[in-house]
Amino acid sequence: MNIVILPSWFRMKSNIISGSFFLEQAIAMAKLGHKVTIINAQIIPTRTYLKYERDIGIKHYEESGIEIYEYKTGAFCTGRSATITTKWYEKKVERILK
């Protein structure tokens, strides 16, 4: 079975264990014979982004048999609006899927 995980948060350079639950679950499912992919579109607080993250764009790599696609960016234009944040997230996930 193909399984896609869209984590609500995932690791960052400033906090490497953040979201480790999602990766651990993906590894457990992969051991059962499933093909697991993690798609992480993440808005990072501006201060954290400028200090630690600086990697922009789509990244693709494999870890422990899990394909991971990441799209991280700073929260420069999302602000506190849930509508803007949701639209941003949808667009980033669509870009990864293309």
MITORVO-882746 format. One line per field, with one value per atom (N, C-alpha, C, CB): residue number from 0; atom name; x, y, z. Coordinates in steps of 0.2 Angstrom, whole numbers, always signed. Glycine has a CB too. Example, Ala and Ser with C-alpha at 12.3 -4.5 7.8 and 13.67 -1.06 7.14 Angstrom:
residues 2
nr (0,0,0,0,1,1,1,1) .
atom (N,CA,C,CB,N,CA,C,CB) .
u (+66,+62,+66,+57,+64,+68,+64,+70) .
v (-28,-22,-16,-22,-11,-5,+0,-3) .
w (+39,+39,+39,+45,+35,+36,+39,+29) .
This chain:
residues 98
nr (0,0,0,0,1,1,1,1,2,2,2,2,3,3,3,3,4,4,4,4,5,5,5,5,6,6,6,6,7,7,7,7,8,8,8,8,9,9,9,9,10,10,10,10,11,11,11,11,12,12,12,12,13,13,13,13,14,14,14,14,15,15,15,15,16,16,16,16,17,17,17,17,18,18,18,18,19,19,19,19,20,20,20,20,21,21,21,21,22,22,22,22,23,23,23,23,24,24,24,24,25,25,25,25,26,26,26,26,27,27,27,27,28,28,28,28,29,29,29,29,30,30,30,30,31,31,31,31,32,32,32,32,33,33,33,33,34,34,34,34,35,35,35,35,36,36,36,36,37,37,37,37,38,38,38,38,39,39,39,39,40,40,40,40,41,41,41,41,42,42,42,42,43,43,43,43,44,44,44,44,45,45,45,45,46,46,46,46,47,47,47,47,48,48,48,48,49,49,49,49,50,50,50,50,51,51,51,51,52,52,52,52,53,53,53,53,54,54,54,54,55,55,55,55,56,56,56,56,57,57,57,57,58,58,58,58,59,59,59,59,60,60,60,60,61,61,61,61,62,62,62,62,63,63,63,63,64,64,64,64,65,65,65,65,66,66,66,66,67,67,67,67,68,68,68,68,69,69,69,69,70,70,70,70,71,71,71,71,72,72,72,72,73,73,73,73,74,74,74,74,75,75,75,75,76,76,76,76,77,77,77,77,78,78,78,78,79,79,79,79,80,80,80,80,81,81,81,81,82,82,82,82,83,83,83,83,84,84,84,84,85,85,85,85,86,86,86,86,87,87,87,87,88,88,88,88,89,89,89,89,90,90,90,90,91,91,91,91,92,92,92,92,93,93,93,93,94,94,94,94,95,95,95,95,96,96,96,96,97,97,97,97) .
atom (N,CA,C,CB,N,CA,C,CB,N,CA,C,CB,N,CA,C,CB,N,CA,C,CB,N,CA,C,CB,N,CA,C,CB,N,CA,C,CB,N,CA,C,CB,N,CA,C,CB,N,CA,C,CB,N,CA,C,CB,N,CA,C,CB,N,CA,C,CB,N,CA,C,CB,N,CA,C,CB,N,CA,C,CB,N,CA,C,CB,N,CA,C,CB,N,CA,C,CB,N,CA,C,CB,N,CA,C,CB,N,CA,C,CB,N,CA,C,CB,N,CA,C,CB,N,CA,C,CB,N,CA,C,CB,N,CA,C,CB,N,CA,C,CB,N,CA,C,CB,N,CA,C,CB,N,CA,C,CB,N,CA,C,CB,N,CA,C,CB,N,CA,C,CB,N,CA,C,CB,N,CA,C,CB,N,CA,C,CB,N,CA,C,CB,N,CA,C,CB,N,CA,C,CB,N,CA,C,CB,N,CA,C,CB,N,CA,C,CB,N,CA,C,CB,N,CA,C,CB,N,CA,C,CB,N,CA,C,CB,N,CA,C,CB,N,CA,C,CB,N,CA,C,CB,N,CA,C,CB,N,CA,C,CB,N,CA,C,CB,N,CA,C,CB,N,CA,C,CB,N,CA,C,CB,N,CA,C,CB,N,CA,C,CB,N,CA,C,CB,N,CA,C,CB,N,CA,C,CB,N,CA,C,CB,N,CA,C,CB,N,CA,C,CB,N,CA,C,CB,N,CA,C,CB,N,CA,C,CB,N,CA,C,CB,N,CA,C,CB,N,CA,C,CB,N,CA,C,CB,N,CA,C,CB,N,CA,C,CB,N,CA,C,CB,N,CA,C,CB,N,CA,C,CB,N,CA,C,CB,N,CA,C,CB,N,CA,C,CB,N,CA,C,CB,N,CA,C,CB,N,CA,C,CB,N,CA,C,CB,N,CA,C,CB,N,CA,C,CB,N,CA,C,CB,N,CA,C,CB,N,CA,C,CB,N,CA,C,CB,N,CA,C,CB,N,CA,C,CB,N,CA,C,CB,N,CA,C,CB,N,CA,C,CB,N,CA,C,CB,N,CA,C,CB,N,CA,C,CB) .
u (+4,+0,+4,-5,+2,+6,+3,+6,+7,+5,+8,+6,+4,+7,+6,+5,+11,+10,+11,+15,+6,+7,+7,+1,+13,+14,+12,+21,+9,+8,+14,+3,+19,+26,+31,+27,+37,+42,+49,+43,+54,+61,+63,+66,+67,+71,+78,+67,+82,+89,+89,+93,+85,+85,+82,+81,+78,+75,+75,+68,+80,+81,+76,+88,+73,+69,+61,+70,+60,+53,+50,+53,+44,+40,+43,+40,+48,+51,+45,+56,+40,+34,+32,+28,+32,+29,+34,+28,+41,+46,+46,+53,+45,+45,+39,+45,+34,+28,+29,+21,+32,+33,+38,+36,+43,+48,+44,+54,+40,+36,+32,+32,+28,+24,+28,+20,+34,+38,+41,+44,+42,+44,+39,+46,+33,+27,+26,+21,+30,+30,+26,+27,+25,+21,+26,+16,+24,+29,+26,+28,+30,+28,+32,+30,+28,+31,+29,+29,+34,+32,+32,+37,+27,+27,+26,+21,+32,+32,+32,+38,+27,+27,+26,+20,+31,+32,+33,+37,+29,+30,+34,+23,+40,+44,+44,+52,+44,+44,+49,+44,+48,+53,+60,+51,+60,+66,+70,+65,+67,+70,+72,+65,+69,+70,+77,+65,+77,+83,+89,+82,+88,+94,+97,+92,+92,+94,+93,+91,+87,+85,+87,+77,+87,+90,+89,+97,+88,+87,+80,+87,+79,+73,+72,+72,+66,+64,+62,+70,+61,+59,+66,+55,+66,+71,+68,+74,+72,+69,+75,+67,+74,+79,+76,+84,+80,+77,+81,+78,+77,+80,+76,+79,+80,+78,+72,+75,+73,+68,+62,+66,+62,+56,+58,+54,+54,+55,+52,+51,+56,+54,+55,+58,+49,+49,+48,+43,+52,+51,+51,+57,+46,+46,+46,+40,+51,+51,+52,+57,+49,+50,+48,+45,+50,+49,+42,+54,+39,+32,+32,+30,+35,+36,+29,+40,+25,+18,+12,+18,+13,+7,+3,+8,+7,+4,+0,+0,-5,-9,-16,-11,-17,-23,-23,-24,-28,-28,-30,-34,-34,-35,-29,-40,-25,-19,-14,-15,-13,-9,-11,-9,-18,-20,-19,-28,-21,-19,-12,-22,-8,+0,+1,+4,-1,+0,-2,-3,-8,-11,-6,-18,-4,+0,+7,+1,+10,+16,+16,+19,+10,+9,+8,+3,+4,+3,+10,-2,+14,+21,+25,+25,+25,+28,+26,+28,+19,+16,+17,+8,+18,+20,+26,+19) .
v (-6,+0,+6,+0,+11,+18,+22,+21,+25,+29,+36,+26,+41,+48,+51,+53,+54,+57,+65,+54,+69,+76,+78,+79,+79,+80,+88,+79,+88,+95,+99,+95,+96,+99,+94,+102,+96,+91,+94,+89,+90,+93,+99,+87,+103,+109,+108,+115,+112,+113,+115,+117,+119,+122,+117,+129,+112,+107,+100,+109,+97,+91,+85,+88,+85,+80,+82,+78,+88,+90,+86,+97,+83,+79,+72,+82,+70,+63,+57,+62,+59,+54,+52,+57,+57,+55,+51,+62,+52,+48,+41,+51,+41,+34,+30,+35,+33,+29,+27,+34,+32,+30,+24,+36,+24,+18,+12,+20,+12,+6,+4,+8,+8,+6,+3,+12,+6,+3,-4,+8,-5,-12,-17,-12,-15,-19,-20,-17,-17,-18,-12,-24,-7,-1,+3,+2,+7,+12,+19,+12,+22,+28,+34,+27,+39,+46,+51,+48,+55,+61,+67,+62,+71,+78,+83,+78,+87,+92,+99,+91,+103,+110,+114,+111,+118,+120,+128,+117,+132,+139,+139,+143,+142,+143,+150,+141,+151,+158,+162,+158,+168,+172,+173,+179,+173,+174,+167,+176,+162,+155,+154,+149,+156,+155,+159,+158,+165,+169,+167,+177,+164,+162,+155,+162,+150,+143,+140,+139,+142,+137,+139,+138,+145,+147,+143,+149,+137,+132,+134,+125,+136,+137,+132,+144,+132,+127,+120,+127,+116,+109,+105,+107,+101,+96,+89,+97,+84,+77,+73,+76,+69,+64,+58,+67,+53,+47,+45,+41,+43,+42,+35,+48,+30,+24,+21,+25,+22,+19,+23,+12,+29,+34,+39,+36,+41,+46,+53,+46,+58,+64,+70,+65,+73,+80,+85,+79,+90,+96,+103,+96,+107,+114,+118,+115,+122,+126,+133,+124,+138,+145,+149,+147,+155,+159,+162,+165,+164,+166,+174,+165,+176,+183,+186,+184,+182,+185,+182,+186,+177,+174,+177,+167,+180,+184,+179,+189,+182,+178,+176,+182,+177,+175,+167,+179,+164,+157,+155,+154,+160,+159,+159,+164,+164,+165,+159,+172,+157,+152,+145,+151,+144,+138,+138,+137,+143,+144,+143,+151,+146,+145,+138,+149,+134,+127,+123,+125,+124,+121,+121,+123,+128,+129,+125,+136,+125,+122,+114,+124,+111,+104,+103,+102,+107,+106,+106,+111,+111,+111,+105,+117,+102,+96,+90,+95,+90,+84,+85,+84,+91,+91,+89,+99) .
w (+0,+0,+0,+6,-4,-4,+2,-11,+6,+11,+11,+18,+11,+12,+18,+6,+21,+28,+27,+33,+29,+29,+36,+25,+39,+46,+48,+48,+54,+56,+58,+62,+59,+60,+59,+68,+58,+56,+58,+49,+58,+61,+57,+61,+61,+58,+61,+60,+58,+60,+67,+55,+69,+76,+81,+76,+79,+83,+79,+86,+79,+75,+77,+76,+84,+86,+85,+93,+83,+82,+76,+79,+78,+73,+72,+67,+77,+76,+76,+82,+79,+79,+72,+83,+68,+61,+57,+57,+58,+55,+58,+56,+64,+68,+65,+75,+64,+62,+55,+63,+51,+44,+43,+40,+47,+47,+49,+52,+54,+57,+51,+63,+47,+42,+36,+39,+35,+29,+31,+28,+37,+39,+38,+47,+38,+37,+29,+40,+25,+18,+14,+16,+17,+14,+11,+19,+6,+3,+6,-5,+10,+14,+11,+21,+10,+8,+13,+1,+15,+20,+16,+26,+16,+12,+18,+7,+18,+23,+20,+28,+20,+18,+25,+13,+27,+33,+33,+37,+37,+38,+44,+38,+44,+49,+52,+48,+58,+61,+58,+69,+56,+53,+57,+52,+63,+67,+66,+74,+67,+67,+60,+68,+55,+48,+46,+43,+48,+47,+51,+49,+57,+61,+59,+68,+57,+56,+50,+62,+47,+42,+35,+42,+33,+26,+20,+27,+21,+15,+12,+17,+6,+3,-3,+1,-5,-11,-9,-16,-14,-12,-12,-18,-6,-5,-5,+2,-9,-9,-7,-16,-2,+0,+3,+6,+5,+7,+14,+2,+19,+25,+28,+30,+30,+32,+28,+39,+21,+17,+16,+19,+19,+18,+13,+25,+8,+4,+8,-3,+8,+11,+6,+18,+6,+2,+6,-4,+6,+11,+7,+16,+9,+6,+12,+1,+14,+20,+18,+25,+21,+20,+26,+14,+26,+32,+32,+32,+37,+38,+36,+45,+31,+29,+27,+24,+24,+22,+24,+14,+28,+31,+36,+33,+41,+46,+51,+44,+54,+58,+55,+64,+49,+45,+44,+39,+46,+45,+38,+49,+35,+27,+23,+25,+24,+20,+22,+22,+28,+30,+26,+37,+26,+23,+16,+25,+13,+5,+4,+3,+8,+7,+7,+12,+12,+13,+7,+20,+5,-1,-7,-2,-8,-14,-13,-15,-8,-7,-8,+0,-5,-6,-13,-2,-17,-24,-28,-27,-26,-29,-28,-27,-22,-21,-25,-13,-25,-29,-36,-28,-39,-46,-47,-49) .
